[in-house]
Amino acid sequence: MPLILLLAALVVLRFFDVWRFAQLSWWWIALLAVVAFIWFEFIEKLLGLDKKKEHKADDARRKERVKQTFDKHK
């Protein structure tokens, strides 16, 4: 996510010609976009980070459901 935020910030700064970003080539921003694409489409899946996030979300939902069930029966 920080990579996407950095990319968005660079696009905005370059578009509005802010400070030193006015001389920044659009090619650097495009390169960063390609790196972000490769990261999210290939590397994250290769390392299993996408599944790890899903498992954490499932565990949180399960714990909340169990808590609500036991609180309901008190």
Number of C-alpha atoms within 10 A of each C-alpha: 8 8 13 13 10 14 19 14 12 19 17 13 16 19 12 11 13 12 10 9 15 13 10 15 10 14 9 12 17 13 12 17 17 11 13 18 13 12 14 14 12 11 14 13 13 11 10 10 13 14 12 12 10 11 12 11 12 12 11 12 12 12 12 11 12 12 11 11 11 9 9 8 6 5
